Amino acid sequence: MCEAVASRGGADVSASAMEHATELFLKEMAYQLCDGFSVNTGYFTASTTIRGVFDSPSETFNKDKHSIIFQFNQGEKLRAEIPNIEVSILGVAESSAVILQVTDVKSGSVNDLLTPGRNLKILGSKIKVTGEDPSVGIYFVDATTQAKTKVEQSDIVINNPSEVMVVIPELPSGSYNLEIVTQFTDRSMLKQPRTALLDKPLTVE
C-alpha cells in the first residue's frame, strides 16, 4: 500500500517511512481501542463492544459468558468515494462454488453469530450438497483447533444450488469457519469434490 502511494506521486516521504508511521498509528489505535475509546479516522470508525448478557448491574465480566469484539464502520471520507466507483459484474466463475452469506435464523445475525440447535440459512452459488465422496458435507471448523464438526444429513433442511439451510450442531462457545464440500455442478457430477468457504468467521457465544 505504501509503495503504491509513493509510486502514484504526491507523497513527501518514502514508502518505508510511511510504512513505519502507519504501523505506529495502528499500534496506537489498538491501544486506544483496548482502553475502551472509539477511533474516528474520517475514513472509518472503530470501537470496542462487549457481547453477552449481564444479569445484574453489579455483575463483572465473565469470559465464559461475555466476549469482546472490535467493530469497524465506513466513515464520511470513504463514503464520499462511493459515487466514483465503476462496477463491472463479471458473474461467478463456472468452476466455483461460493458461499455468499449466512443468516442465523434465531437471532437474525448475518455473517456473525451462530445459535446451536437452530437454523442457519446459507446463500451462495453451486453449494448444493451432493456426491458419493465421503468428504461431501457441511462442516463447522473450530478456528483454534481446526477440529471439524459435520452436519448430519438429516439436519440439512433445504438443499438447493443457491440456498442451503441446516440445523446448527451443538457447538461449544468459540469461533468457527463454515465450509461446504460438494460434487455438484450445473451439468454432470464432479469427479473430485470441491470446497466452498465463507470468508468470515462465525461465533458461538
C-alpha positions as CSV (number, residue, x, y, z in Angstrom):
1,M,0.0,0.0,0.0
2,C,2.8,2.4,0.9
3,E,4.7,1.5,-2.2
4,A,1.6,2.3,-4.3
5,V,1.2,5.7,-2.6
6,A,4.8,6.6,-3.2
7,S,4.7,5.4,-6.9
8,R,1.5,7.3,-7.5
9,G,3.1,10.6,-6.7
10,G,2.3,13.3,-4.2
11,A,3.9,11.7,-1.2
12,D,6.6,13.8,0.5
13,V,8.1,10.8,2.4
14,S,9.5,7.4,1.3
15,A,7.4,4.2,1.3
16,S,9.5,2.8,4.2
17,A,8.9,5.9,6.3
18,M,5.3,5.9,5.5
19,E,5.1,2.2,6.5
20,H,6.8,2.9,9.8
21,A,4.4,5.8,10.6
22,T,1.4,3.7,9.6
23,E,2.5,0.9,11.9
24,L,2.9,3.3,14.8
25,F,-0.6,4.8,14.1
26,L,-2.2,1.3,14.0
27,K,-0.5,0.2,17.2
28,E,-1.7,3.4,19.0
29,M,-5.2,2.8,17.6
30,A,-5.1,-0.7,19.0
31,Y,-4.1,0.7,22.4
32,Q,-6.9,3.2,22.4
33,L,-9.5,0.6,21.4
34,C,-8.2,-1.8,24.2
35,D,-8.7,1.1,26.7
36,G,-12.3,1.4,25.6
37,F,-12.0,4.5,23.4
38,S,-13.5,4.9,19.9
39,V,-11.4,5.9,17.0
40,N,-12.6,8.1,14.0
41,T,-10.1,8.4,11.2
42,G,-12.6,10.0,8.8
43,Y,-12.3,7.0,6.5
44,F,-13.6,4.5,9.2
45,T,-14.7,4.4,12.8
46,A,-13.6,1.7,15.2
47,S,-15.0,0.8,18.6
48,T,-14.9,-1.9,21.2
49,T,-18.0,-3.8,22.1
50,I,-18.8,-6.4,24.8
51,R,-21.3,-9.1,23.8
52,G,-23.3,-11.2,26.2
53,V,-25.9,-10.7,28.8
54,F,-25.2,-9.2,32.3
55,D,-27.8,-10.5,34.8
56,S,-27.3,-7.6,37.2
57,P,-25.7,-4.1,37.3
58,S,-23.0,-5.4,39.6
59,E,-22.1,-8.5,37.6
60,T,-18.5,-8.4,36.4
61,F,-17.1,-9.5,33.0
62,N,-17.0,-13.3,32.6
63,K,-15.1,-14.6,29.6
64,D,-17.3,-17.8,29.7
65,K,-20.4,-15.7,29.2
66,H,-19.2,-12.5,27.6
67,S,-16.9,-11.7,24.6
68,I,-15.1,-8.6,23.3
69,I,-15.1,-7.6,19.6
70,F,-13.8,-4.7,17.6
71,Q,-16.3,-3.1,15.2
72,F,-15.4,-1.1,12.1
73,N,-17.7,1.1,10.0
74,Q,-17.1,3.3,7.0
75,G,-16.5,7.0,7.6
76,E,-17.6,10.1,5.7
77,K,-14.4,10.4,3.6
78,L,-14.7,6.8,2.4
79,R,-18.4,7.1,1.9
80,A,-17.8,10.1,-0.3
81,E,-15.8,7.9,-2.7
82,I,-18.7,5.6,-3.5
83,P,-20.1,7.7,-6.4
84,N,-16.7,7.4,-8.1
85,I,-16.7,3.6,-8.2
86,E,-17.4,1.9,-11.5
87,V,-18.9,-1.5,-11.2
88,S,-18.5,-4.3,-13.7
89,I,-20.5,-7.5,-13.0
90,L,-18.5,-10.5,-14.2
91,G,-20.6,-13.1,-12.6
92,V,-19.5,-16.2,-10.8
93,A,-16.8,-18.4,-12.4
94,E,-18.3,-21.6,-13.8
95,S,-16.0,-23.8,-11.9
96,S,-16.5,-22.2,-8.5
97,A,-18.7,-23.0,-5.5
98,V,-19.2,-19.9,-3.4
99,I,-20.8,-19.1,0.0
100,L,-22.1,-15.5,-0.2
101,Q,-24.0,-15.0,3.0
102,V,-25.3,-16.9,6.1
103,T,-28.1,-15.9,8.4
104,D,-28.6,-17.2,11.9
105,V,-32.4,-17.5,11.7
106,K,-32.9,-17.4,15.5
107,S,-31.0,-14.1,16.1
108,G,-31.3,-12.6,12.6
109,S,-27.5,-12.1,12.6
110,V,-25.8,-12.1,9.2
111,N,-22.3,-13.5,8.8
112,D,-21.7,-13.3,12.5
113,L,-23.4,-15.3,15.2
114,L,-24.5,-18.9,15.5
115,T,-27.2,-20.3,17.6
116,P,-26.7,-24.1,18.2
117,G,-29.8,-26.2,17.7
118,R,-31.4,-23.6,15.4
119,N,-31.4,-23.0,11.7
120,L,-28.7,-21.4,9.6
121,K,-29.6,-20.1,6.1
122,I,-26.8,-20.3,3.6
123,L,-26.9,-18.4,0.3
124,G,-24.4,-18.9,-2.5
125,S,-23.7,-20.5,-5.9
126,K,-23.4,-24.2,-6.6
127,I,-23.5,-25.1,-2.9
128,K,-26.0,-28.0,-3.2
129,V,-24.6,-30.8,-1.0
130,T,-24.4,-33.9,-3.2
131,G,-22.0,-36.6,-4.2
132,E,-20.7,-40.0,-3.2
133,D,-17.3,-39.0,-1.9
134,P,-17.1,-39.5,1.9
135,S,-15.9,-35.9,2.4
136,V,-19.1,-34.4,0.9
137,G,-21.0,-32.4,3.6
138,I,-21.2,-29.2,5.6
139,Y,-18.6,-28.5,8.3
140,F,-18.1,-26.1,11.1
141,V,-14.4,-25.8,11.6
142,D,-13.0,-24.7,15.0
143,A,-10.8,-21.7,14.2
144,T,-8.4,-22.5,17.1
145,T,-8.1,-26.3,16.9
146,Q,-9.2,-26.9,13.3
147,A,-11.5,-29.7,14.6
148,K,-14.4,-30.2,12.2
149,T,-18.0,-30.8,13.2
150,K,-20.0,-32.3,10.3
151,V,-23.7,-31.5,10.0
152,E,-25.8,-34.7,10.0
153,Q,-27.5,-35.4,6.7
154,S,-30.9,-35.4,8.4
155,D,-30.2,-31.8,9.6
156,I,-29.9,-30.4,6.1
157,V,-33.4,-28.9,5.8
158,I,-33.1,-27.2,2.4
159,N,-30.6,-28.3,-0.2
160,N,-30.6,-26.2,-3.4
161,P,-27.9,-24.9,-5.7
162,S,-28.2,-21.4,-4.3
163,E,-29.7,-21.9,-0.9
164,V,-29.0,-24.5,1.8
165,M,-30.5,-24.5,5.3
166,V,-29.2,-26.6,8.2
167,V,-29.7,-27.2,11.8
168,I,-26.6,-25.8,13.6
169,P,-24.9,-28.6,15.7
170,E,-24.5,-28.2,19.4
171,L,-21.2,-26.4,19.2
172,P,-19.4,-25.1,22.2
173,S,-18.6,-21.4,22.5
174,G,-15.9,-20.2,20.1
175,S,-15.1,-19.1,16.6
176,Y,-15.9,-21.3,13.6
177,N,-15.3,-21.3,9.8
178,L,-18.0,-22.7,7.6
179,E,-17.2,-24.9,4.7
180,I,-19.3,-26.9,2.2
181,V,-17.8,-29.8,0.3
182,T,-19.8,-30.9,-2.7
183,Q,-19.5,-32.6,-6.1
184,F,-22.4,-30.6,-7.5
185,T,-22.2,-28.8,-10.9
186,D,-24.9,-27.5,-13.3
187,R,-24.2,-30.4,-15.5
188,S,-22.6,-33.8,-14.7
189,M,-21.2,-34.6,-11.2
190,L,-17.7,-33.6,-10.4
191,K,-15.2,-36.4,-10.2
192,Q,-13.5,-34.7,-7.3
193,P,-15.3,-32.7,-4.6
194,R,-14.7,-29.0,-4.2
195,T,-14.9,-26.8,-1.2
196,A,-16.7,-23.5,-0.7
197,L,-15.6,-21.4,2.3
198,L,-17.3,-18.5,4.0
199,D,-14.7,-15.7,4.2
200,K,-15.9,-14.5,7.6
201,P,-15.6,-16.4,11.0
202,L,-18.8,-17.2,12.8
203,T,-19.2,-17.1,16.6
204,V,-21.0,-19.2,19.2
205,E,-21.3,-17.0,22.3
